[in-house]
Amino acid sequence: MLKELFAPVDMTEGTPWKGIVAFSIPMLIGNIAQQLYNTVDSIVVGRYVGDNALAAVGSAGPLLNLLLVLFVGISVGAGIMVSQYFGARQREELSETIGNCVTLTAISSLLLMVCAPPVIRPMLRFLNTPDSILDWCTSYLTILMVGIAGMAYYNILGGILRGLGDSFSALVYLLVATVLNIGLDLLFVAVFKMGVSGVALATAIAQSISAILCFIKLARLTDIFDFRLRYLKISRKHAWTIVRLGLPSGLTQAILSSAMIIVQSLTNSFGEMFIAANVIVMRVDGFAMMPNFSFGTAMTTYAGQNVGAGEYDRVVKGAKQGTGIAMGVSATITVLILIFGKYLMGIFTETEALVDLSIRMMRILAVGYIAMAVTQSLSGVMRGAGDTMTPMWISMITTIVIRVPLAYGISWLTRTPELPHGRCECVFISLFVSWTMGAVLTFFFYRRGKWKEKAIK
């Protein structure tokens, strides 16, 4: 039984929704554990250092996401190729793909380690980061960039394992790293008084451990593919396909991160209290969004394996069932947030005014999680089939055309002498509207069915 849990799963057989849910549960637990990295960082610095340190960790988030776009692209491209080649039983192609991913990740990590640290402080200044948190933001991001290889390899190798249908192994390795991260956070911050730098160092060490565990697991899967040195040599065909499939998702991440950076500049204009509230809301949002991300990844693997096997009717059936379940889970989460939101916010800070501000913002977003269930699930189907361009265009429209102009527009229209920058609610109203429009557009393009023509040849 234990051996079966750690084995790759063939999702081209059995009842679709059962396979999707069985795959999603370890994914969900794993995503929650991964979210704990950032959340524990926030709780520890908020409790042991102060609200400004909490604001510093949160303000670094959008810039960190922008710096990670290379790995997002490699991870998505790898996951699609692995799932389709696994479904098609093409051992040689699968081995080439995994080997090329390992090499591309090494090259990308080295580039980021060298190029990112010198530009972090100037970029933070460009974003109008308050002087009171600028040094903390800089040190936090610099440490994470120096240790980027661990973070990159965990996410990409974990994506490969999930593409093979093995979400359980990635979960176990992440849980080990999460426990380590929590222990190191408390040691570095509460005992050694390292502040924001301590939580960054703890995260870098913990994710490096999880990456090593993923390497060991993949090296043992000799019955499915060959993990040999000759496959580490860059193959033009496989490297290009990884980039071609992953680039739209990488660009999507870049667009979303750029929009967050632009909106972060607006957020910073409302002062440290709102910055800290934004951090708290985004931490709770991270957990609330986890089921949607889990179902989205599950649908990518499910669709990829079944497209590789030529089972398109099964893909459509699974898409309906998986999306329906995801919407039900998100509706439940929305209700829980509305009822218990204030208690969740109180975990991060003892400042009553900050808790009240955070829950007010959270209530604006709550219903939007149901819309995101549709977007993530159906986008996952399209990506798994090889259509990564459509989700990218939808993200561009909802972010650049809708969210950013709406946020600044509401801010400008609500300016008063008492509120020179307008009402801070503009940040979250614009996000809610963009989520809703994203669901509508994703459903429309999924129903058009062009994604059925995008399988890897």
N, C-alpha and C positions, 0 to 999 in steps of 0.2 A: 504493500500500500504506500509506504513512504517513498519507495523508488518511483512509483507512478506519479506522485506529486511533483517530483523533481525532473520528470521526463518531458520532452517536447510533446505538444498535443496537436493531433490532426483534426482541424476544424471543418474538413470537407465531409465529415460523416456525423450522423446523429441529429437530434432535434436542434435547430439553429439557436433558439433562445437559451436553451440549457447550456450549450457550449459557450455562448457569449457571456452569460452570467457567471459560469464557472471560471472563465478566463478573467472576467472583470473584478471579481471579489479580491483575489490577490493583488491585482492592479490597484484597486481602490485602497486597500490597506497600505500598499507600497507608496502610493501618492500621498496618503495622509502622513505616512512616516517621513517622506521627503519634505512635505510642507512643514513638518516639525523642526527641520533644520532652521528655517527662517523664523518660525514662531518662537522657538526656544531662545534663539538669538534676541528677539524682541523682548520677550518676557524677562530674560536675565538682565539685559542692559537697562530696561525700563525700571526694574525693581532695585538693581544694585548700583546703577550709575545715575539714572534720571531720565526725565521726559525728553530732554534735548538729545541724549544718546539714542533714545528710541527713534526720534525723528531722523537722526543721522543714518541709522541702519536702513530705514524705509526710503529715504531720499536717494540712497545709493542703488536701489532696486532697478529703476528704469534704465539707468546707464549700464548696469551689469547685464541686463537682458540684451541690450544692444550689442555689447561686446561679445555675446555668446552666439550670435547669429550663424557663424560658421559651423558650429557644432549642431545646431538645430537642423541645418540643411543636410549635413552628413547623416545624422541620426534618422531623419525621415526617409531619405533616399535609401539608406541601408535597410530600414524596416520593411519598405515596400518590396525591394528586390528579394530579400531573404524570405518573406512570406510567400511571394509568387514562385520562386525557385523551389522552395520547400514543398508547396502544393503540387508543383509539376514534377517533383522527384528528380531534379537536375543537380546531382551531387557536385560535379565539376564547377558549374556556374555558381553554386552556393559557396563553394570553397574560395573561388576567386573573389567573390563579392565581400566576404568577411575579411579576407586578407587585405584587400584594398582599403576597407574601412579602417583597419588598424593603422595602416601607413598614413592615410589622409588625416587621421586624428592626430598622429604624432607631428606631422608638418604644421597643422593648424595650431596646435598647442604651443609649439615653439615660436611661431609668428606672434601669437598673442602675448606670450610671456615677455618677449622683447619689445614689442611695439606699444602695448597698452599702458604700462605704468607711467611713461612720460606725459601722456595726454590726459590722464585722469583729472588732475587738478584744474587745468585750463577748461576742460569740459564742464566741470562742476561750477566753476565761476561763471561760465557762459549761461548756465541754467539758473543764475541768481540764487545759488545755494547760500543761505545765511552764514555770515562769518562765524557765528556761534557753533556751527556744526561742520564747517568746511574741513577742518583738520581730521575730524573723526571719519567723515565720509571718504576722504582721500586714503587714509591708512587702511580702512576696511576693504576698499576696492583693490588697492595695491597688493595686499596680502592674498586676496582671492585670485588675482591675475597671476601672481608668481606661482601659486599652487594649482593652476588651471588644469593641468594634465589629469589629475585625479578626478575632478568633476567631469571633464570631457569624456574620459574613458568609461566612467561609470554609466553615464547617460547613453552613450553610443553602444557599449557592449550590452547594457541592460535592454536597449531597443532591439538588438540582434536576438537576444534570448526570447523576447516577447514575439518577435517575428517568427520564431520557430515554434511558438505556441507555449513556451515555458515562462509563465508569469510568476510561478511560485518561487523558483530559484532567485530571481531578481528581488522578490519580496524579502526572502530570508536574509540575503546579503545586505539589503538596505536596512532592515530592522537592527542587524548587528551594528551597522555604522551609525544608526540613529541613537542607539543607547550610548555608544562611544561619544557621539557629538554632545549629548546632554551632559555626560560626565565631564568632558573636557571644558564645556562652556562654564560650568560651575567652578571647576578647578582654576581656569585661567582668569575668570572675572571675579568670582567671590573670594577666592583664596589668594591668587597672585596679583589681583587688582590691575589686570592688563586692559580693562575697559573694552572698547569697541574692537580693538586689535585682537583681543583674546577670542571673541566669538568668530572672527574671520579665520583665525588660525585653527580653531576647533573644527570648523566646517571643512577646511581644506584637508586636514588630516583624516577626518572621518570618511570623506568621499574617496580619498585615495585607497583606504582599506577596502571599501566596497568595490572599487575598480579591480583591485588585485583578486578578489574573490570571483568576480565575473570572468576574468582571464582564466583562472584555474578551471572553472566550470566548462567554459567553451573548449578548452584544450582536451577535455575528457569526452567530448561528444564525437568520438571517432566513428561511430556507427552512422552518423548523418552527414558529416563533411570532414575534410582534411584540414587541419590547422598546422600547416607546414611553412617553413621559411620561404619556399619558392612562391607561395601565394601572396607574400607580402610585397612582392615587386609590383609597382604600379602598372596596371593594364589599362591601356587607353579606352578600350570598350567599356570595361566595368567602372572605371573612375568617372568617365564621362556620363554614364547612365546614372550613377549615384548623384553626381552634380546636377544633371538635368532634372531628375525627379525631386531632389532635395532643395534646389535653388529657389523655387517658388515658395516653399515653406520657410526657408531662411529669409527670403525677402519679406514674407509676411511678418515674421518675427521682428525684422528690422523696422518695418512700417509701424507695427504695433508699439515697439519700443520707442521709436522716434515720436510717435503721437503721445505716448506716455511722458516722454521727456518734455515735449511742448506743453502738455497739460500740467506737468510737474512745475514748470516755470510759473504757470498761473496759480497752482496750488501754493507754491512758495510765497506768492504775493499776499496770501491771507495770514501769514505769520506762523510761528512755531506751534501754537496750539492746534491749528487746523492741519499742519503737516503731521503732527503726532496722531491726530484723529484719523487722517488718511492712512497712516501706517497700520493702525489698529483695524480699520475697516478692511484693508487689503489682506491682512493676515486672516481674519475671519472669512473673507471672500475666498481666500486660497483653499480653505477647507470645504466651503460650500460648493466650490467649483470642482472639487475632486471627483465626484461621481461622473460628472459630464466628461472630464478629461479621460477617466478610466473607460467609460463606454466608447468614447471616440477612438482611443487606442485599440480597444477590443474590436471595434468595427473595422479598423484598418487591417488588423491581422486577419480577421474573419474574411473580409472581402478579398484581401490579397491571396490567401490560400485557395479560396474558391474560384477566383478569376484564373489563377494559375492552373487549376484543374478543369477550367471551362464550365463551371457550374453557375451560370448567370442567374437562373431562376432561383437558385438557393441563396444567392447574394441578396436579391430583392426581398425574399421572404424573411431573411435574417435582419435586413434593414428595418422592415416594419416592426418586427418584434423587439429588436434592440432599442429602437427609438422610443417605442411606447413605454418600455420599462424605464428608460432613462428619464422620461418626462415624469413618470410616477414618483421616482426617487427624488427628483428635484422639487416637485410639489410638496413632498413631505418635509424636505429641508427648509423650504420657504416658510412653512408654518412654524417649524421649530425656531427659526431665526426671529420671526415676529413675536413669538411668545417669550423666548429665553435670551434674546439678543443682549439685553442690558447686563446679564450675568456674565456672558461671554466677554463683553468689553471690559468688565471689571477685573478680569484676569491680568490684563496688561498694565493697569495703572490704578492707583488709589485716588486720583484726582477726579472728583465728582463731575466737574464741568466738562472734563475731557471725555468721560464715559457718556454723558448726555449728548454731547456733540456727535460722538461716534455712532451711537444708536440711531440718531436722527438721520445720518447719512446712510446707514445700513438699510433702513426701511425703504429708502428710495430704490435701492437695487434689488430687494428681495425677490419680487415676482420675475425679474429678468432671468433668474436661473432656469426657469422652465423653458424660456426661449433659447437659452444657451444649450439645453439638452438636445434640441432639434439641430442646432448648428453643428455641435461637436459630433453627434452620431452620424449625420448624413455627410458631413465633410470627411469623416473617417472612412465611410464607404467609398467616396470618390477618390480619396488619396490611395486607399488600398488597391483600387482598380488601376492606378497609375495616373489619374487626373489630378495633379497637384496645382494646376494653373487656375482652375475655377475657384477653389477656396481662397487663393491668393487675391484674385480680383475682387471677390466679395469682401475680404478684409480691407482692401484698399478703399473700396467705396464706403463701407461703414465707418472706417476710421478717419480717412482724409476728407471725404466729402461731407460726412455727417457729424462725427463726434467732435473733432477739433473746432470747426466753425461754430457748432452749436454751443460748446462750452464757453468760448470767448464771446459769442453773441449774447448769451444769457447774462454773462458777467457784465458786458457793456450796457445792456438794457436795464439792469437792476442797480446801476450805480446811484448813490445818493451821497450827500455830504457826510453822513454817518458811516456809509459803506463805500469808500472811494474806489474799491476794486469790484464792487457788485456783491451779489450773494454767493456764498461759497457752495451752495447746493448745485450750482451750475456744473461742477466737476462730475457729480454723480447722476444728475438728470441726463446729461449728454451721453454718459456711459450706458444707461438704461435704454435710451432710444436707439443707440447703435446696436445693442444686443438684439433688440426686437426686430429691427430692420434686417439684421444679419440672418435671423431665423427665416424670415419671409423669402429672402433671396436664395438662401441655401436650399430650401424646399423646392422652389421653382426650378433651379438648375438641376437638382437631383431628378425631378420628374421628367425633365427633357431627355435624360438618358444618354447624353454624349459621353459620359464616363465609361460606358460599356465598350468604347472603341479604343481605349488607352492602354490596354495590357502590354507588358514588355514582350517584345518579339524575340 
